[in-house]
Amino acid sequence: MTVHDIALIRGDGVGPELVDAALFVLAKASDLYGFDLGITEVDGGAGTYERTGEALPGAGRAAVRAADATLLGPVGLPSVRLPDGSEAGRLGAVLHTELDLYARVRPVELLPRVSTRLVARHGSVDYVVVQENTRLPHAPRGAAGGQDENGGGGTAADTLTVTSAGCERIARYAFDLARSRAGARRDRVRRVTCADLADTLRGMRLLREVFLDVAGDYPEIQAECLYAGAAAEALVMSPEHFDVIVTADPLGGVLSDLGCGTVGGTALCPSGAVGERAACFGPVHGSAPALAGRRRANPVGQILAAAMMLDHLGEAPAARAVREAVRGALDMGTLKVDRDGLSDGGPAAGAEAVAREIQPDA
């Protein structure tokens, strides 16, 4: 039996109960599909920062670095702050930069029986936002101080560095991903859309130039470029047009969150951060400490993140079965999500409903 070594960070707020839900589903999938997960518990997040002064202490970093993949619960607590007032406990600067997790991958899908503001049939929205992930502004590379142009105090600057090598790497990731997909839901055309601000920012202009160069190596995939504002409008007006969207920070987070809003909220959406030698998977949303222990948190994003992890580990049939089980539980009404994105019965009940729907490979 194949054993995959997994680092597990339960996170803060609702994180531990969501991770427990995902582990319950993974246990059923591993039993049916003949693999095992060797779990190493890793202490990380805002609670860890409160206790130790570090969001991810050295032993945890080593465990994540050695693992085949990391499953991550949501981290962060509003009351836990760094001396400069920014949120403590965030792991992006540690995991993404140190492990070179260069691709942030966020699938957006309209699932069955999910109440949304968008008028669309389930399954008609299914695209992925891919963002270059190693130049995050969360890393401490900004500057503050001095006076503004009117002589007042309080100025700040954040530097975003864009390199040709980084643009090429993320563009190729996006085109390779498009090769593995069935195309946009409207016309089944395999398509990669570059969303940028090339009309105003030099770094974004470089992204577009490199993107178009890389597109020449993928003649079977349609390549297009949209300014970010036009892309945001189209994600609401005609989301079924999109297949894979590639962009740079900070646009990817904004566009993917907008997409999540059209399909029922961030609680329904998973996320991955992928590099050549490591990968981490978790939900898009935050830790929602006010919901902790109330049996209302929605486990779908965390469970779908676990399915992304299975794909990364080479367990594609099991990953497909978990995603189909989520759709089946929602369609059957055994897993219910309200208009606020919350789940009746909470993570444990949702996990049981999904696990019941997992079927062995035919």
C-alpha positions as CSV (number, residue, x, y, z in Angstrom):
1,M,0.0,0.0,0.0
2,T,1.3,3.5,-0.9
3,V,1.8,5.7,2.1
4,H,1.9,9.5,1.6
5,D,3.5,11.6,4.3
6,I,1.3,14.6,5.2
7,A,2.0,17.5,7.4
8,L,-1.2,18.7,9.2
9,I,-1.7,22.2,10.5
10,R,-5.1,22.5,12.2
11,G,-5.0,26.3,12.4
12,D,-7.2,28.6,14.4
13,G,-10.9,29.3,15.1
14,V,-12.9,26.7,13.1
15,G,-9.8,25.3,11.7
16,P,-9.5,22.2,13.9
17,E,-13.1,21.1,13.3
18,L,-12.8,21.6,9.6
19,V,-9.6,19.6,9.4
20,D,-11.2,16.8,11.4
21,A,-14.0,16.8,8.8
22,A,-11.5,16.6,5.9
23,L,-9.6,13.8,7.7
24,F,-12.9,11.8,8.1
25,V,-13.5,12.0,4.4
26,L,-9.9,11.2,3.5
27,A,-10.1,8.1,5.7
28,K,-13.0,6.8,3.7
29,A,-11.3,7.6,0.4
30,S,-8.0,5.9,1.5
31,D,-9.9,2.8,2.5
32,L,-11.7,2.5,-0.8
33,Y,-8.8,3.4,-3.1
34,G,-5.9,1.6,-1.4
35,F,-3.5,4.1,0.0
36,D,-2.6,5.4,3.4
37,L,-1.8,8.8,4.8
38,G,1.0,9.2,7.4
39,I,0.0,12.3,9.4
40,T,2.5,14.5,11.2
41,E,0.8,17.1,13.4
42,V,2.4,20.6,13.0
43,D,1.8,23.5,15.4
44,G,1.2,26.6,13.3
45,G,-1.0,29.8,13.2
46,A,-2.0,32.6,15.4
47,G,-2.4,30.5,18.5
48,T,1.1,29.2,18.0
49,Y,2.4,32.8,17.6
50,E,0.8,33.7,20.9
51,R,2.5,30.8,22.7
52,T,5.9,30.8,21.0
53,G,6.4,34.1,19.2
54,E,6.5,32.3,15.8
55,A,3.7,31.4,13.5
56,L,5.5,28.3,12.4
57,P,8.4,27.3,14.6
58,G,11.5,25.5,13.2
59,A,10.3,22.0,13.9
60,G,7.1,22.7,12.0
61,R,9.0,24.1,9.1
62,A,11.1,21.0,8.9
63,A,8.1,18.8,8.9
64,V,6.4,20.7,6.2
65,R,9.6,20.7,4.1
66,A,9.9,16.9,4.5
67,A,6.2,16.0,3.8
68,D,4.7,15.0,0.4
69,A,2.1,17.7,1.0
70,T,0.6,19.8,3.7
71,L,-3.1,20.0,4.6
72,L,-3.8,23.4,6.2
73,G,-6.7,24.6,8.2
74,P,-7.6,28.4,8.2
75,V,-5.2,30.4,10.4
76,G,-5.3,33.8,12.0
77,L,-7.2,35.5,14.9
78,P,-8.3,39.1,15.0
79,S,-6.9,39.7,18.4
80,V,-3.4,38.4,17.6
81,R,-1.3,41.1,16.0
82,L,2.3,41.8,15.2
83,P,3.9,44.9,16.7
84,D,3.2,46.9,13.6
85,G,-0.5,46.1,13.9
86,S,-0.7,43.6,11.0
87,E,-2.2,40.1,11.5
88,A,0.0,37.6,13.2
89,G,-0.2,33.9,12.5
90,R,-0.3,34.1,8.8
91,L,1.8,31.4,7.1
92,G,2.0,32.7,3.6
93,A,5.4,34.5,3.9
94,V,6.9,31.4,5.6
95,L,5.5,28.6,3.5
96,H,5.1,30.2,0.1
97,T,8.5,32.0,0.0
98,E,10.7,29.6,1.8
99,L,9.3,26.6,0.0
100,D,9.0,28.4,-3.3
101,L,5.3,27.6,-3.7
102,Y,5.1,29.7,-6.8
103,A,1.6,28.9,-8.0
104,R,-1.5,29.8,-5.9
105,V,-4.3,27.8,-7.4
106,R,-8.0,28.5,-6.7
107,P,-10.7,26.6,-8.4
108,V,-14.2,28.2,-8.6
109,E,-17.2,26.0,-9.2
110,L,-20.9,26.4,-8.9
111,L,-22.0,23.4,-6.9
112,P,-25.5,21.8,-6.8
113,R,-28.3,23.4,-4.7
114,V,-26.1,26.2,-3.4
115,S,-28.0,29.4,-3.1
116,T,-26.2,32.3,-4.9
117,R,-26.9,35.8,-6.1
118,L,-25.7,34.6,-9.5
119,V,-28.5,33.3,-11.8
120,A,-26.9,30.2,-13.3
121,R,-27.2,26.4,-13.4
122,H,-24.9,24.4,-11.2
123,G,-21.9,23.2,-13.2
124,S,-22.1,26.2,-15.6
125,V,-19.3,27.9,-13.7
126,D,-16.0,26.0,-13.4
127,Y,-12.7,27.8,-13.8
128,V,-9.4,28.1,-12.0
129,V,-7.5,31.3,-11.0
130,V,-3.7,30.8,-11.0
131,Q,-1.5,33.5,-9.4
132,E,2.2,33.9,-9.2
133,N,2.7,33.4,-5.5
134,T,6.3,34.1,-4.4
135,R,6.1,37.9,-4.5
136,L,3.4,38.3,-1.9
137,P,3.0,41.8,-0.3
138,H,2.4,40.0,3.0
139,A,6.2,39.5,3.2
140,P,7.9,42.4,5.0
141,R,9.3,44.3,2.1
142,G,7.4,47.6,2.2
143,A,8.4,50.9,3.6
144,A,6.7,53.5,5.8
145,G,7.4,57.0,7.1
146,G,8.0,60.4,5.8
147,Q,5.5,63.0,4.7
148,D,2.9,63.0,1.9
149,E,2.7,65.7,-0.8
150,N,0.7,68.0,1.4
151,G,3.2,67.8,4.3
152,G,1.2,65.4,6.4
153,G,2.6,62.3,8.0
154,G,1.9,58.7,7.3
155,T,3.0,57.4,4.0
156,A,3.6,53.8,3.0
157,A,5.0,51.9,0.0
158,D,4.8,48.2,-1.0
159,T,7.1,47.0,-3.7
160,L,5.9,44.3,-6.1
161,T,8.7,42.7,-8.0
162,V,7.9,40.9,-11.2
163,T,10.5,38.9,-13.1
164,S,10.5,37.3,-16.5
165,A,11.4,33.9,-15.0
166,G,8.5,34.1,-12.6
167,C,6.1,35.1,-15.3
168,E,7.2,32.3,-17.6
169,R,6.9,29.7,-14.8
170,I,3.4,30.7,-13.8
171,A,2.3,31.1,-17.4
172,R,3.5,27.5,-18.2
173,Y,1.8,26.2,-15.1
174,A,-1.5,27.8,-16.3
175,F,-1.2,26.4,-19.9
176,D,-0.3,22.9,-18.6
177,L,-3.3,23.1,-16.3
178,A,-5.6,24.0,-19.2
179,R,-4.3,21.0,-21.1
180,S,-5.5,18.7,-18.3
181,R,-9.0,20.3,-18.2
182,A,-12.1,19.9,-20.4
183,G,-12.3,23.6,-21.4
184,A,-14.6,26.4,-20.6
185,R,-18.2,25.5,-19.8
186,R,-19.7,27.7,-22.5
187,D,-17.9,26.4,-25.5
188,R,-15.5,23.6,-24.3
189,V,-12.6,25.6,-25.6
190,R,-9.4,25.2,-23.6
191,R,-8.6,28.8,-22.8
192,V,-6.1,30.7,-20.7
193,T,-6.9,34.3,-19.9
194,C,-4.2,36.7,-18.7
195,A,-5.8,39.2,-16.3
196,D,-3.5,42.2,-15.8
197,L,-3.0,46.0,-15.5
198,A,-0.7,46.1,-18.5
199,D,-2.0,49.6,-19.4
200,T,-0.7,51.2,-16.2
201,L,1.9,49.0,-14.5
202,R,5.3,47.9,-16.0
203,G,5.3,44.6,-14.0
204,M,1.9,43.7,-15.4
205,R,3.1,44.6,-18.9
206,L,6.0,42.2,-18.5
207,L,3.5,39.5,-17.4
208,R,1.5,40.0,-20.6
209,E,4.5,40.0,-22.8
210,V,5.9,36.8,-21.4
211,F,2.4,35.2,-21.3
212,L,2.0,35.8,-25.1
213,D,5.5,34.4,-25.8
214,V,4.7,31.2,-23.8
215,A,1.3,30.9,-25.5
216,G,3.2,30.2,-28.8
217,D,4.3,26.9,-27.3
218,Y,0.6,25.8,-26.7
219,P,-1.1,26.3,-30.1
220,E,-4.0,24.0,-29.2
221,I,-5.0,26.4,-26.3
222,Q,-6.7,29.7,-26.9
223,A,-4.8,32.6,-25.2
224,E,-6.4,36.0,-24.4
225,C,-5.6,39.0,-22.4
226,L,-8.0,41.2,-20.4
227,Y,-7.5,44.2,-18.1
228,A,-8.3,43.3,-14.6
229,G,-11.5,45.5,-14.5
230,A,-12.9,43.9,-17.6
231,A,-12.0,40.5,-16.2
232,A,-13.9,41.3,-12.9
233,E,-16.9,42.3,-14.9
234,A,-16.9,39.2,-17.1
235,L,-16.5,36.9,-14.1
236,V,-20.0,38.2,-13.0
237,M,-21.6,38.7,-16.4
238,S,-20.3,35.6,-18.3
239,P,-18.3,33.3,-15.9
240,E,-18.9,30.3,-18.1
241,H,-16.5,31.8,-20.6
242,F,-13.5,31.2,-18.4
243,D,-11.3,28.1,-18.1
244,V,-8.0,29.1,-16.5
245,I,-7.1,32.6,-15.5
246,V,-3.5,33.6,-14.8
247,T,-2.4,36.7,-13.1
248,A,0.0,38.3,-10.6
249,D,-0.3,39.5,-7.0
250,P,-2.5,41.2,-5.8
251,L,-5.0,40.7,-8.5
252,G,-5.4,36.9,-8.1
253,G,-6.7,37.2,-4.6
254,V,-9.2,39.8,-5.5
255,L,-10.5,38.1,-8.7
256,S,-10.7,34.7,-7.0
257,D,-12.6,36.1,-4.0
258,L,-15.0,37.8,-6.4
259,G,-15.5,34.4,-8.1
260,C,-16.1,32.7,-4.8
261,G,-18.8,35.3,-4.1
262,T,-20.6,34.4,-7.3
263,V,-20.8,30.7,-6.4
264,G,-22.0,31.0,-2.8
265,G,-19.0,32.3,-0.8
266,T,-15.4,31.5,0.1
267,A,-16.5,28.6,2.4
268,L,-17.2,26.6,-0.7
269,C,-13.8,27.1,-2.4
270,P,-10.5,25.4,-1.9
271,S,-7.0,26.7,-2.5
272,G,-3.6,25.3,-3.2
273,A,0.0,26.7,-3.1
274,V,2.2,24.5,-5.3
275,G,5.9,24.4,-6.0
276,E,8.4,22.0,-7.6
277,R,9.1,20.2,-4.3
278,A,6.3,21.1,-1.9
279,A,2.6,21.9,-1.8
280,C,0.0,23.1,0.7
281,F,-3.8,22.9,0.5
282,G,-6.5,24.5,2.5
283,P,-9.7,26.6,2.2
284,V,-9.8,30.1,0.9
285,H,-11.6,31.6,3.9
286,G,-10.4,32.7,7.3
287,S,-10.6,31.1,10.7
288,A,-14.1,32.6,11.7
289,P,-13.5,32.2,15.5
290,A,-17.0,33.4,16.2
291,L,-18.3,30.1,14.6
292,A,-16.0,27.8,16.4
293,G,-17.9,25.0,18.2
294,R,-21.3,26.2,17.0
295,R,-21.8,23.4,14.4
296,R,-22.4,25.9,11.7
297,A,-19.0,26.1,9.9
298,N,-19.1,24.8,6.3
299,P,-16.5,22.1,5.6
300,V,-16.9,22.1,1.8
301,G,-13.8,24.3,1.1
302,Q,-11.6,22.2,3.4
303,I,-12.8,18.9,1.9
304,L,-12.3,20.1,-1.6
305,A,-8.8,21.3,-0.6
306,A,-8.2,17.7,0.6
307,A,-9.3,16.5,-2.9
308,M,-6.8,18.9,-4.5
309,M,-4.1,17.4,-2.2
310,L,-5.0,13.9,-3.4
311,D,-4.6,15.0,-7.0
312,H,-1.2,16.4,-6.2
313,L,-0.2,13.1,-4.6
314,G,-1.2,11.1,-7.7
315,E,-4.4,9.8,-6.3
316,A,-6.6,11.2,-9.1
317,P,-9.4,8.6,-8.9
318,A,-9.8,9.2,-5.2
319,A,-9.7,13.0,-5.7
320,R,-12.4,12.7,-8.3
321,A,-14.5,10.5,-6.0
322,V,-14.3,13.0,-3.2
323,R,-15.4,15.9,-5.5
324,E,-18.3,13.8,-6.9
325,A,-19.3,12.9,-3.3
326,V,-19.4,16.6,-2.3
327,R,-21.6,17.3,-5.4
328,G,-23.8,14.2,-4.6
329,A,-24.3,15.1,-0.9
330,L,-25.3,18.7,-1.9
331,D,-27.6,17.4,-4.6
332,M,-29.2,14.9,-2.3
333,G,-29.7,17.5,0.4
334,T,-27.8,15.6,3.0
335,L,-25.3,18.4,3.0
336,K,-27.0,21.8,3.1
337,V,-25.6,25.2,2.7
338,D,-27.6,28.4,3.5
339,R,-27.5,31.8,1.8
340,D,-24.7,32.9,4.2
341,G,-22.5,29.9,3.2
342,L,-23.0,28.2,6.5
343,S,-23.8,24.5,6.9
344,D,-26.6,22.9,8.8
345,G,-25.1,20.4,11.4
346,G,-21.6,21.8,11.0
347,P,-18.4,20.1,9.8
348,A,-18.9,16.7,11.4
349,A,-22.4,16.2,9.9
350,G,-21.1,17.5,6.5
351,A,-18.2,15.1,6.5
352,E,-20.4,12.2,7.3
353,A,-22.8,13.1,4.4
354,V,-19.9,13.4,2.0
355,A,-18.2,10.2,3.1
356,R,-21.5,8.2,2.6
357,E,-21.4,9.3,-1.1
358,I,-17.8,8.2,-1.9
359,Q,-17.9,5.3,-4.2
360,P,-15.1,2.9,-5.3
361,D,-13.6,3.3,-8.7
362,A,-15.8,1.5,-11.3
